[in-house]
Amino acid sequence: MTQRAPGSSLSLQSSMIRSVLTSPAAMWLKRYLRKAVWTIRGRRITNPPLPTDVRSILFVCHGNICRSPFAEHVARSYLTQAGLGAGAVKVQSAGFRASSDGRCPPEAVAAARLHAVDLRDHQPLALTTELLSGFDIVMGMEPAHLAELRRLWPGCNDRIFLLPLFELPPSTADAFERCHFVDPFGKASAEFERCYQRIDAAARALVTALRQGATD
């Protein structure tokens, strides 16, 4: 009788486990559990009131090559349309783990182009406490960013916001996605396009809220 080598047996077991975990039924169960958890957890995540006189906004994400640079560009465009551009409101973006060698992936460049945004020459900027201190409000893309911002910028919770919560009207996203602009890095072009559509809607709503605050 032929015996399997130990390494071959372990490889087969790993393959079987991976097949089970990535099966349609397993993926459905994971999405269901995630939705259930965030249906409860998401209710506890809220934004503070916007300051009445915002002169600077910083958008942050992980590497400053996908989400935050796009948010920076579309927010600046909407601010200009609202008459708050031309230096009235400074807008910038940065990343927690940004590298000067990083570049926006082709999928990001292509998806941004659909919104008249050119990310080809974007240079990632690393987030520092010094940079943070120069902005009136800071916008994260997911709850984990809020926790990291609060750690880096203690005592400034009233200036830290979650951009997805500005998205209006409510999207078709589930309870998890409602609090997350999920990082599309490494995913298909369709994921970038969906993410950018949601960021665009949230940036537009944010600028509307800022404009209303400036006229109140």
C-alpha positions in Angstrom: 0.0 0.0 0.0 1.3 3.5 -0.9 1.8 5.8 2.0 1.5 9.6 1.7 4.5 11.7 2.8 3.8 13.8 5.9 4.2 17.0 3.9 1.8 15.8 1.3 -0.8 15.0 3.9 -0.5 18.4 5.5 -0.8 20.1 2.2 -3.9 18.1 1.4 -5.5 19.0 4.7 -4.6 22.7 4.3 -6.2 22.6 0.8 -9.4 21.0 2.2 -9.6 23.5 5.0 -9.1 26.5 2.6 -11.8 25.0 0.3 -14.3 24.8 3.2 -13.5 28.3 4.5 -13.9 29.9 1.1 -17.0 28.0 0.1 -20.2 30.0 -0.8 -21.9 28.7 2.5 -18.9 29.8 4.6 -18.6 33.2 2.9 -22.4 33.8 3.5 -22.0 32.8 7.2 -19.1 35.2 7.6 -21.0 38.1 6.0 -24.1 37.3 8.1 -22.1 37.3 11.4 -20.2 40.4 10.4 -23.5 42.2 9.7 -25.0 41.1 13.0 -22.0 42.3 15.0 -21.9 45.7 13.2 -25.6 46.2 13.4 -25.0 46.5 17.2 -21.5 48.0 17.2 -22.3 50.5 14.5 -24.9 52.2 16.7 -22.2 53.3 19.1 -20.1 55.0 16.5 -21.1 58.6 15.9 -19.5 61.8 14.7 -19.1 64.8 17.0 -20.7 68.1 15.9 -18.8 69.8 13.1 -16.9 73.0 14.3 -18.6 76.2 13.1 -15.6 77.6 11.3 -13.6 74.8 9.5 -10.5 76.1 7.7 -8.6 72.9 7.1 -9.5 69.2 6.5 -7.2 66.2 6.6 -8.3 62.9 5.1 -6.4 59.8 6.3 -6.3 56.1 5.3 -3.7 53.3 5.5 -1.2 54.1 2.8 -2.5 57.3 1.2 -2.7 55.7 -2.2 -6.3 54.7 -2.7 -9.0 56.2 -0.4 -7.7 59.4 1.2 -6.1 61.0 -1.9 -9.4 60.5 -3.8 -11.3 62.0 -0.9 -8.9 65.0 -0.9 -9.5 65.7 -4.6 -13.3 65.4 -4.7 -13.7 67.4 -1.4 -11.6 70.2 -2.8 -13.7 70.2 -6.0 -16.9 70.4 -4.0 -15.5 73.1 -1.8 -14.6 75.2 -4.8 -18.1 74.7 -6.3 -19.6 75.8 -2.9 -17.5 79.0 -2.9 -15.2 77.7 -0.2 -12.2 77.0 -2.3 -9.4 79.3 -3.4 -7.6 78.8 -0.1 -10.6 79.3 2.1 -10.4 75.7 3.3 -7.1 73.8 3.1 -7.5 70.1 2.1 -4.9 67.4 2.3 -4.5 63.7 2.8 -2.0 61.3 4.5 -1.6 57.7 5.5 -0.7 55.9 8.7 1.7 53.6 6.8 2.5 55.8 3.8 5.7 55.2 1.9 7.4 57.8 -0.3 7.9 55.0 -2.8 4.2 54.2 -3.0 2.0 55.0 -6.0 -1.7 54.9 -6.6 -2.4 51.5 -8.3 -3.7 51.5 -11.9 -7.2 50.5 -10.7 -7.3 53.6 -8.5 -6.2 55.9 -11.2 -8.8 54.5 -13.6 -11.7 54.7 -11.1 -10.7 58.2 -10.1 -10.7 59.3 -13.7 -14.4 58.5 -13.9 -14.8 61.4 -11.4 -12.5 63.7 -13.2 -9.7 63.1 -10.7 -6.1 62.5 -11.8 -4.1 60.4 -9.3 -1.2 59.6 -11.5 1.2 62.0 -9.9 0.0 61.6 -6.3 2.8 61.4 -3.8 1.9 59.6 -0.5 2.4 61.5 2.7 3.1 59.9 6.0 0.8 61.0 8.9 2.6 62.6 11.9 1.4 64.2 15.1 2.8 67.5 13.8 0.8 67.2 10.7 -2.4 66.4 12.6 -2.0 69.5 14.8 -2.3 71.7 11.8 -5.9 70.8 10.9 -9.3 71.7 12.2 -10.8 68.3 11.5 -9.5 64.9 10.4 -11.5 62.3 8.5 -10.9 58.5 8.7 -12.2 55.9 6.4 -13.1 53.2 8.9 -13.5 52.8 12.7 -9.9 51.4 13.1 -8.7 54.8 11.9 -10.6 56.6 14.6 -8.9 54.5 17.3 -5.4 55.2 15.8 -6.1 58.9 15.5 -7.3 59.1 19.1 -4.1 57.4 20.2 -1.9 59.8 18.2 -4.0 62.9 19.0 -5.3 62.5 22.6 -7.8 65.0 23.8 -8.9 65.9 20.3 -11.9 63.6 19.9 -14.1 66.5 18.9 -11.9 67.0 15.8 -11.9 63.4 14.6 -14.6 62.1 12.2 -15.6 59.0 10.3 -16.2 60.0 6.7 -18.6 57.1 5.8 -21.1 58.5 8.3 -21.6 61.6 6.1 -22.8 59.5 3.2 -26.3 60.7 2.1 -28.6 59.4 1.1 -27.9 56.1 2.9 -26.3 53.6 0.6 -27.2 50.0 0.0 -24.2 49.0 2.1 -24.7 46.6 5.0 -24.2 47.4 8.6 -20.4 46.8 8.4 -20.0 48.8 5.2 -22.0 51.7 6.5 -19.1 52.4 8.9 -16.3 51.5 6.5 -15.0 52.6 3.2 -13.4 49.2 2.7 -9.9 49.4 1.4 -10.0 48.3 -2.3 -6.3 47.9 -2.6 -5.4 44.6 -4.4 -9.0 44.1 -5.5 -10.8 44.3 -8.8 -11.6 47.6 -10.6 -15.3 47.3 -9.6 -14.3 47.5 -5.9 -12.4 50.7 -6.5 -15.4 52.2 -8.5 -17.9 51.3 -5.8 -15.6 52.7 -3.0 -15.0 55.9 -4.9 -18.7 56.4 -5.6 -19.4 56.2 -1.9 -16.5 58.5 -1.0 -17.7 61.0 -3.6 -21.2 61.0 -2.0 -19.8 61.4 1.5 -17.5 64.3 0.5 -20.4 66.1 -1.2 -22.5 65.7 2.0 -19.6 66.9 4.1 -19.1 70.0 2.1 -22.9 70.7 2.2 -22.8 70.4 6.0 -19.7 72.8 6.2 -21.4 75.3 3.9 -24.6 75.3 6.1 -22.4 75.7 9.2 -20.7 78.7 7.6 -24.0 80.4 6.9 -25.8 79.7 10.2 
